Amino acid sequence: MAKDRLAEIGRATAARLNRNPAVQMVAGEGIDLYVYQNFLTLEECGGLVAMIDADRKPSKLLSATDDAEFRTSESCDLDRWNPFVDGIDRRICALMGMKPRQGETMQGQRYDVGQQFKAHHDYFHVGEPYWSEQKQRGGQRTWTAMIYLDEPTSGGETWFSAGGLKVSPRTAMLLTWNNMDRTGAENVQALHESLPITEGLKNVVTKWFRERYWVT
């Protein structure tokens, strides 16, 4: 059953993160969430920011919305075969205990003043029209790993409103969470948003993992 598989992925990944002395569990309501400070070097962060800046375009959504302000960032898919990107990608996979083929292409995202991504879940809503395609492309999203590449002067926190957590961007910090609950069901507590930037810029990279091998 897919639910059993998702629950096992959640247990195995959480256990791996709990054993890592560099990883800190963040206490939240009904969500498994962890941080890893200084996961990247400043040089690596700068290199990724330059790649995002060179290729960024208005961010897209899987589901249509009438709210033009729902997601106002810019984003781009990073070249996973670029040796620099591939090295970072594989380190994230190793941290999580995931096979590289379970991971989607890493996405870079840039937020300027006023830009945001309103409350959403990273898991796929199986009642949405996109699900039939995504089911064939690796199935449900399990864990999300996101790295802050810089820090805005103010604003831009990642807010897990249902879980009662607000994470401030910190350069080179990796933030990761399970989009499923411990039974393998979609975790509504993983609802989160990127709050508007009020001063400065925020660049991040995000990597989503699937329950099976991801198909491009």
C-alpha positions as CSV (number, residue, x, y, z in Angstrom):
1,M,0.0,0.0,0.0
2,A,1.2,3.5,-0.8
3,K,0.3,4.7,2.7
4,D,2.5,2.0,4.3
5,R,5.4,2.9,1.9
6,L,5.1,6.6,2.8
7,A,5.0,5.9,6.5
8,E,8.2,3.8,6.2
9,I,10.0,6.5,4.2
10,G,9.0,9.0,7.0
11,R,10.2,6.7,9.8
12,A,13.5,5.9,8.1
13,T,14.3,9.5,7.1
14,A,13.5,10.8,10.6
15,A,15.6,8.1,12.2
16,R,18.5,9.0,10.0
17,L,18.2,12.7,10.8
18,N,17.9,12.0,14.5
19,R,21.2,10.1,14.4
20,N,23.1,13.0,12.8
21,P,24.7,15.2,15.5
22,A,24.7,18.2,13.1
23,V,20.9,18.1,12.7
24,Q,18.6,19.7,15.2
25,M,14.9,18.7,15.5
26,V,12.6,21.7,15.8
27,A,9.6,21.2,18.1
28,G,6.3,21.7,16.4
29,E,2.7,20.6,16.6
30,G,2.2,17.4,14.5
31,I,5.1,17.9,12.1
32,D,8.6,16.4,11.8
33,L,10.9,19.3,11.0
34,Y,14.7,19.6,11.3
35,V,17.4,22.2,10.7
36,Y,21.1,21.8,9.7
37,Q,23.2,24.9,10.2
38,N,25.9,25.7,7.7
39,F,25.0,22.9,5.4
40,L,26.7,24.8,2.5
41,T,29.7,27.1,2.4
42,L,29.3,30.8,1.7
43,E,31.0,30.2,-1.7
44,E,28.5,27.5,-2.6
45,C,25.6,29.7,-1.6
46,G,27.0,32.5,-3.7
47,G,27.4,30.2,-6.7
48,L,23.8,29.0,-6.5
49,V,22.5,32.6,-6.1
50,A,24.3,33.5,-9.3
51,M,22.7,30.6,-11.1
52,I,19.3,31.6,-9.9
53,D,19.8,35.2,-10.9
54,A,20.9,34.3,-14.4
55,D,17.8,32.1,-15.1
56,R,14.9,33.2,-12.9
57,K,11.4,33.6,-14.3
58,P,8.0,34.2,-12.7
59,S,7.2,31.2,-10.5
60,K,4.4,28.8,-11.6
61,L,1.7,26.9,-9.8
62,L,0.3,23.4,-10.4
63,S,-3.2,24.4,-9.5
64,A,-4.9,27.5,-11.0
65,T,-5.9,30.3,-8.6
66,D,-7.7,33.6,-9.0
67,D,-5.3,35.2,-6.5
68,A,-2.6,36.9,-8.5
69,E,-0.6,37.5,-5.2
70,F,-0.6,33.8,-4.2
71,R,3.0,33.1,-5.5
72,T,4.9,36.1,-6.6
73,S,8.5,34.9,-6.4
74,E,10.8,34.0,-9.3
75,S,12.2,30.6,-9.8
76,C,14.2,28.3,-12.1
77,D,15.2,24.6,-12.3
78,L,18.9,24.1,-11.8
79,D,20.9,21.9,-14.1
80,R,21.2,18.7,-12.2
81,W,24.0,17.5,-14.5
82,N,26.1,20.5,-13.7
83,P,28.9,19.1,-11.6
84,F,28.6,21.9,-9.0
85,V,24.8,21.4,-8.7
86,D,25.1,17.6,-8.8
87,G,27.6,17.6,-5.9
88,I,25.2,19.6,-3.7
89,D,22.2,17.6,-4.8
90,R,24.0,14.3,-3.8
91,R,24.9,15.7,-0.4
92,I,21.2,16.5,0.3
93,C,20.2,13.0,-0.8
94,A,22.9,11.5,1.4
95,L,21.7,13.5,4.4
96,M,18.2,12.3,3.9
97,G,19.0,8.7,3.0
98,M,17.2,9.1,-0.3
99,K,18.3,7.7,-3.7
100,P,19.1,10.5,-6.1
101,R,16.4,9.2,-8.5
102,Q,13.8,9.9,-5.8
103,G,14.5,13.6,-5.9
104,E,13.1,16.1,-8.3
105,T,15.4,18.6,-10.0
106,M,16.5,21.2,-7.5
107,Q,14.6,24.5,-7.9
108,G,16.0,27.9,-7.2
109,Q,13.7,30.6,-5.9
110,R,14.2,34.4,-5.4
111,Y,12.0,36.7,-3.3
112,D,12.3,40.5,-3.7
113,V,10.5,43.1,-1.5
114,G,6.8,42.3,-1.2
115,Q,7.1,38.9,-2.8
116,Q,5.6,35.8,-1.1
117,F,4.2,32.4,-1.4
118,K,0.9,32.1,0.5
119,A,-0.1,29.1,2.6
120,H,0.2,25.8,0.8
121,H,1.1,22.1,1.1
122,D,4.0,20.6,-0.8
123,Y,2.3,17.2,-1.1
124,F,0.0,16.6,-4.0
125,H,-3.7,16.8,-3.4
126,V,-5.0,13.6,-5.0
127,G,-8.3,15.2,-6.0
128,E,-6.7,17.7,-8.2
129,P,-6.5,17.3,-12.0
130,Y,-2.7,17.2,-11.9
131,W,-2.6,14.1,-9.7
132,S,-3.0,11.5,-12.5
133,E,0.1,12.8,-14.2
134,Q,2.2,13.2,-11.0
135,K,1.2,9.7,-9.9
136,Q,2.9,8.4,-13.0
137,R,6.0,10.6,-12.4
138,G,7.0,9.1,-9.1
139,G,3.9,9.5,-6.9
140,Q,3.5,11.5,-3.8
141,R,6.0,14.0,-2.4
142,T,7.4,12.8,0.8
143,W,10.1,15.1,2.3
144,T,11.0,18.7,1.4
145,A,14.6,20.0,1.8
146,M,15.2,23.7,1.5
147,I,18.4,25.7,1.9
148,Y,18.5,29.5,2.6
149,L,21.3,31.0,0.5
150,D,21.2,34.4,2.1
151,E,19.1,36.5,4.5
152,P,16.8,39.4,3.8
153,T,17.1,42.4,6.2
154,S,13.5,41.7,7.4
155,G,10.6,39.5,6.5
156,G,10.7,36.3,4.5
157,E,10.2,33.8,7.3
158,T,8.9,30.3,6.6
159,W,5.7,30.1,8.6
160,F,4.2,26.7,9.5
161,S,1.0,28.3,10.9
162,A,-0.8,24.9,11.7
163,G,2.3,23.6,13.4
164,G,3.0,26.9,15.3
165,L,6.5,27.4,13.9
166,K,8.1,30.4,12.2
167,V,11.6,29.9,10.8
168,S,13.8,32.9,10.1
169,P,16.1,32.6,7.1
170,R,19.7,32.0,8.0
171,T,22.4,31.8,5.3
172,A,23.5,28.2,4.5
173,M,20.9,26.6,6.8
174,L,19.0,23.6,5.5
175,L,15.4,23.2,6.6
176,T,13.7,19.9,6.0
177,W,10.3,18.4,6.9
178,N,8.0,15.5,6.2
179,N,4.9,16.3,4.1
180,M,3.3,13.1,5.4
181,D,2.2,12.3,8.9
182,R,3.5,9.2,10.8
183,T,0.8,7.0,9.4
184,G,1.7,7.9,5.8
185,A,-1.3,10.2,5.3
186,E,-1.1,13.7,3.9
187,N,-0.1,15.9,6.8
188,V,-2.3,19.0,7.0
189,Q,0.0,20.3,9.7
190,A,2.7,20.8,7.1
191,L,0.9,23.8,5.7
192,H,3.5,26.6,5.3
193,E,4.1,29.9,3.5
194,S,6.9,32.2,2.7
195,L,6.0,35.5,4.3
196,P,6.6,38.7,2.3
197,I,10.0,40.2,2.2
198,T,9.9,43.7,3.8
199,E,13.5,44.6,3.1
200,G,16.3,43.0,1.2
201,L,16.3,39.7,-0.9
202,K,15.9,36.0,-0.2
203,N,17.3,33.2,-2.3
204,V,16.6,29.5,-1.6
205,V,17.0,26.2,-3.2
206,T,14.3,23.5,-2.7
207,K,14.4,19.8,-3.4
208,W,11.4,17.6,-3.2
209,F,11.5,13.8,-2.8
210,R,9.0,11.3,-4.2
211,E,7.8,8.0,-2.9
212,R,9.2,6.3,-6.0
213,Y,11.7,7.2,-8.6
214,W,10.9,10.6,-10.2
215,V,10.3,10.6,-13.9
216,T,11.1,13.8,-15.8
